[in-house]
Amino acid sequence: METQIELDAIDRRILRALQTDGRMTYDVLAAQVSLSPSATLRRVRRLEETKVISGYVAVVPPERVGLGLTAYINVRLEKHSEVHKRNPMDLFRASVQAWPEVVECAALTGEMDYLLRVVVQDMAHYSRFIMDTLLKHPSVQDCKTSFVLDRVKNTTVVSV
């Protein structure tokens, strides 16, 4: 695990502001957090260097680019492998990185091993992904899918 970085009140104000608008200028950010632009820049750079801020992105609503179906897929992997084979979890983790439909993959406790968030065009695209990719993976034993009917909350903001 990575060590937690000590954040003071100003760091937290900077993070809250940048989570709302990551494209604001340092002058605007400085005014919001009551610091000079140069002091604000130094703090932001420190937050970036320590990976408290890991990057900046454009948030693209999937449905606006033709990806209208979101599914959550619980995946169970085979548990036993021969000694000369790679671990099924390692194989799966490597493969998932190359599947563009998978936008999030989390290892779980409990009955299933992974939870995938999959974004696809439609049911036909989902079917192709399941049949031609996921279920053909040698480590996958079983999967169960739930489809998103409505997003009640969808945010990238974490409480700081």
C-alpha positions as CSV (number, residue, x, y, z in Angstrom):
1,M,0.0,0.0,0.0
2,E,1.1,3.5,-0.7
3,T,1.6,5.8,2.2
4,Q,-0.9,8.5,2.9
5,I,0.2,12.0,2.2
6,E,-0.4,14.6,4.9
7,L,-2.8,17.3,3.6
8,D,-3.5,20.6,5.2
9,A,-6.7,22.7,4.8
10,I,-5.3,24.5,1.8
11,D,-4.3,21.3,0.0
12,R,-7.8,20.0,0.6
13,R,-9.3,23.3,-0.8
14,I,-7.1,22.9,-3.9
15,L,-8.2,19.3,-4.4
16,R,-11.9,20.2,-4.0
17,A,-11.5,23.0,-6.6
18,L,-9.6,21.0,-9.1
19,Q,-12.0,18.0,-8.9
20,T,-14.8,20.5,-9.8
21,D,-12.8,22.1,-12.7
22,G,-9.4,20.7,-13.5
23,R,-8.9,23.2,-16.3
24,M,-9.1,26.4,-14.2
25,T,-6.1,28.7,-14.3
26,Y,-3.7,29.0,-11.4
27,D,-4.8,32.6,-11.0
28,V,-8.5,31.5,-10.5
29,L,-7.4,28.6,-8.3
30,A,-5.2,30.8,-6.2
31,A,-8.1,33.3,-5.6
32,Q,-10.4,30.4,-4.6
33,V,-7.9,29.0,-2.0
34,S,-6.6,32.4,-0.9
35,L,-3.0,32.0,-1.9
36,S,-0.7,33.7,-4.4
37,P,-0.6,32.0,-7.9
38,S,3.1,31.0,-7.3
39,A,2.4,29.4,-4.0
40,T,-0.6,27.6,-5.5
41,L,1.5,26.3,-8.4
42,R,4.1,24.9,-5.9
43,R,1.4,23.1,-3.9
44,V,-0.3,21.7,-7.0
45,R,3.1,20.4,-8.3
46,R,3.8,18.8,-4.9
47,L,0.3,17.1,-5.1
48,E,1.1,15.9,-8.6
49,E,4.6,14.7,-7.6
50,T,3.3,12.7,-4.6
51,K,0.5,11.2,-6.8
52,V,-2.3,12.8,-4.7
53,I,-3.3,14.2,-8.1
54,S,-2.6,11.3,-10.5
55,G,-3.8,13.0,-13.7
56,Y,-6.3,15.2,-15.5
57,V,-8.9,13.9,-17.9
58,A,-11.9,14.9,-20.0
59,V,-15.1,13.2,-18.7
60,V,-17.0,11.8,-21.6
61,P,-20.5,10.6,-21.1
62,P,-20.6,7.2,-22.9
63,E,-24.1,7.6,-24.3
64,R,-22.9,10.9,-26.1
65,V,-20.4,8.8,-28.1
66,G,-22.6,5.9,-29.0
67,L,-22.0,3.7,-25.9
68,G,-25.5,3.4,-24.6
69,L,-25.3,0.2,-22.5
70,T,-23.4,-0.2,-19.2
71,A,-23.2,-3.6,-17.5
72,Y,-21.6,-4.8,-14.3
73,I,-20.2,-8.3,-14.7
74,N,-19.2,-10.4,-11.7
75,V,-16.5,-12.9,-12.8
76,R,-15.3,-16.1,-11.1
77,L,-12.0,-17.5,-12.2
78,E,-10.8,-21.1,-12.1
79,K,-9.0,-21.8,-8.8
80,H,-6.5,-24.5,-9.8
81,S,-3.8,-24.3,-12.4
82,E,-1.0,-26.6,-13.2
83,V,2.4,-25.6,-11.8
84,H,3.9,-24.8,-15.2
85,K,1.0,-22.4,-16.2
86,R,0.7,-18.8,-15.2
87,N,-1.6,-18.0,-12.3
88,P,-5.2,-17.6,-13.6
89,M,-5.5,-14.3,-11.8
90,D,-2.3,-13.0,-13.5
91,L,-3.6,-14.1,-16.9
92,F,-7.0,-12.4,-16.3
93,R,-5.5,-9.2,-15.0
94,A,-3.2,-8.9,-18.1
95,S,-6.0,-9.7,-20.5
96,V,-8.5,-7.2,-19.0
97,Q,-6.0,-4.3,-19.7
98,A,-6.5,-4.9,-23.5
99,W,-10.3,-5.1,-23.5
100,P,-11.6,-1.6,-24.5
101,E,-15.1,-2.4,-23.3
102,V,-13.9,-2.8,-19.7
103,V,-13.6,0.7,-18.1
104,E,-13.1,-0.6,-14.6
105,C,-12.0,-3.8,-13.0
106,A,-11.9,-4.5,-9.2
107,A,-10.8,-7.6,-7.4
108,L,-13.4,-8.6,-4.8
109,T,-13.8,-10.7,-1.7
110,G,-16.5,-13.2,-1.5
111,E,-17.9,-15.7,-4.1
112,M,-16.8,-13.9,-7.2
113,D,-13.3,-12.8,-8.0
114,Y,-13.7,-9.6,-10.0
115,L,-16.3,-7.0,-10.9
116,L,-16.1,-5.4,-14.3
117,R,-17.8,-2.3,-15.5
118,V,-18.3,-2.7,-19.2
119,V,-19.5,0.0,-21.5
120,V,-20.7,-1.0,-25.0
121,Q,-22.9,0.2,-27.8
122,D,-25.8,-2.1,-27.4
123,M,-26.9,-5.7,-26.5
124,A,-25.3,-7.1,-29.7
125,H,-22.0,-5.5,-28.7
126,Y,-22.4,-6.9,-25.2
127,S,-23.2,-10.3,-26.5
128,R,-20.1,-10.3,-28.8
129,F,-17.9,-9.2,-25.8
130,I,-19.2,-12.0,-23.6
131,M,-19.2,-14.8,-26.1
132,D,-16.1,-13.9,-28.1
133,T,-13.9,-12.4,-25.4
134,L,-14.8,-12.9,-21.7
135,L,-16.1,-16.5,-21.8
136,K,-13.4,-17.6,-24.1
137,H,-10.7,-16.5,-21.7
138,P,-9.0,-19.6,-20.3
139,S,-9.2,-18.4,-16.7
140,V,-12.9,-17.5,-16.6
141,Q,-15.1,-20.1,-15.0
142,D,-18.4,-18.2,-14.6
143,C,-19.9,-14.7,-14.9
144,K,-23.1,-12.9,-13.9
145,T,-24.3,-9.7,-15.4
146,S,-26.4,-6.8,-14.2
147,F,-27.4,-4.0,-16.6
148,V,-27.6,-0.3,-15.6
149,L,-31.1,1.0,-15.9
150,D,-30.5,4.5,-14.6
151,R,-27.5,6.3,-13.1
152,V,-28.6,7.6,-9.7
153,K,-25.2,9.1,-8.9
154,N,-22.1,9.2,-11.1
155,T,-19.1,11.2,-9.9
156,T,-15.3,11.2,-10.0
157,V,-15.1,13.5,-6.9
158,V,-13.8,12.0,-3.7
159,S,-14.4,13.6,-0.4
160,V,-11.3,15.5,0.8
